Amino acid sequence: MCLAIPGKLTELSTDATGVRMGKANFGGIVKQVCLEYTPEVEMGDYVLVHVGFALSKVDEAEAARTYQALAQMQQLGELDTPDVPDAEPPLPEKAAA
Amino acid sequence: MKYLDEYRDEGLAQGIVAEIKRLVTKPWVLMEVCGGQTHSIVKYGIDRLLPEEIELVHGPGCPVCVTSLEMIDKALAIARRPDVIFCSFGDMLRVPGSETDLLILKSRGADVRVVYSPIDCLKIARANPDKKVVFFAIGFETTAPGNAMAVWQAHRQGIANFSVLVSHVLVPPAMASILQSPLNRVQGFLGPGHVCTVMGYREYEPIAARFRVPIVITGFEPIDILEGTLMTIRQLEAGKAEVENQYPRVVSRDGNRVAQDLVNKVFEVGDRKWRGVGSIPKSGYKLRYEMRAHDAERIFDVREIDTKEPEICISGLVLRGVKKPHDCPAFGTLCNPEHPLGATMVSAEGACAAYYAYGRHLQKPATPNSAAPALAKAS
């Protein structure tokens, strides 16, 4: 949990309570991420995620390098914990113009 | 793949090591603060690549390891209750309390759940209105924004059955505490890259100035650590004591302001007990008064708890960089990942667990820089 894991944003949405959420793909594992701390991010961006919260944007090369370094160090185990499903489906966010 | 190859580049690593060797004229003790850095150093044998003048000691940067025994025991007391769903990051489940651990409680029927993100607990709370859902909010500055958001949303949305047991710790006061200790040997720091993603590195500047120590904000990959070491040694040999950033591709001086603002809305700085170290003034976050409805310590009366640490465990000295894991008589024998005596043997970010995972309990201690001439290959 001390090291952030980079993922690629594949979905942006707002949940039923008005929180900006999204989905990120972490080397094939897709998980929910909260985007409240990274208002600038858009679909397709790479973000560093700590315990389900995107905290900064990185470029693709950095994301790839970091992900593989974490994989080598077997530091990706937390991704195996399943998401808790939403009671109500989130509303998709319109793609940025 | 090509990017990783660059970072595993033997030639690049050897070039940095050669430059460090060229610069170094006397012994120096550096501490890496982050547990991820410790893991990387042990896995890739970075400490053994460096010239013998340079000693790397491992810092307190494993959040699971430094969570106080008292807090673990409080967590256990709350998790035992039949009206509670106790949620935690997976790493905490096997951390030994005075009598038991969360995994054992779970096996005996307590509702203990591992969550990936603290915000998942809000969904659990909404789905279980007849239960009290408690999240064990531990960690350094990296998890604080997530934990703050969970509390803030519960506050905003009026989710009354959600609370947090807060045991947040902060890096800069721990560094200051290490430097003030009469046992201190540390002369320079590799600062925690991912913590600074959130917080930036302004707050390290007064520490560097006050204690005259260089602090180089460093990533966790092997080449990052070698570069951070080179930058620290360059400062030490030149008599400088500044904050430098080895990791600008991820860390900025200001960090994530949006996250810092919410953290400050939910938490305030307070004294905090660190396992094996004791209380450090102003070294943690506690909930602000306005958030008291979500304070598990207030809701469940768990203020007075007698704790019991195993006498043989030296994890406190390991966390302060005074001792190495293999200095402990129990290391790899009485204490191992299957039967951890101290938290530093539980988490992958703990120095004892890293030493064990990479076979150092089978090797001769004491001569840290003798063996392994090359950067150890990833398995």
Interface residues (C-beta under 8 A of the other chain):
Chain A: M1 C2 L3 A4 T17 V19 K31 Q32 C34 E36 Y37 T38 P39 L48 H50 V51 G52 F53 L55 S56 V58 D59 A61 E62 A64 R65 T66 Q68 A69 Q72 M73 Q74 Q75 G77 E78 L79 T81 P82 D83 V84 P85 D86 A87
Chain B: M1 Y3 L4 E6 Y7 C34 G35 G36 H39 S40 K43 G61 C62 P63 F89 G90 D91 V114 V115 Y116 S117 P118 I119 D120 K123 I124 R126 A127 G139 F140 T142 T143 P145 G146 M149 Q153 Q157 P192 H194 V195 T197 V198 F220 E221 R249 V250 N256 V258 A259 L262 A348 E349 A378 S379
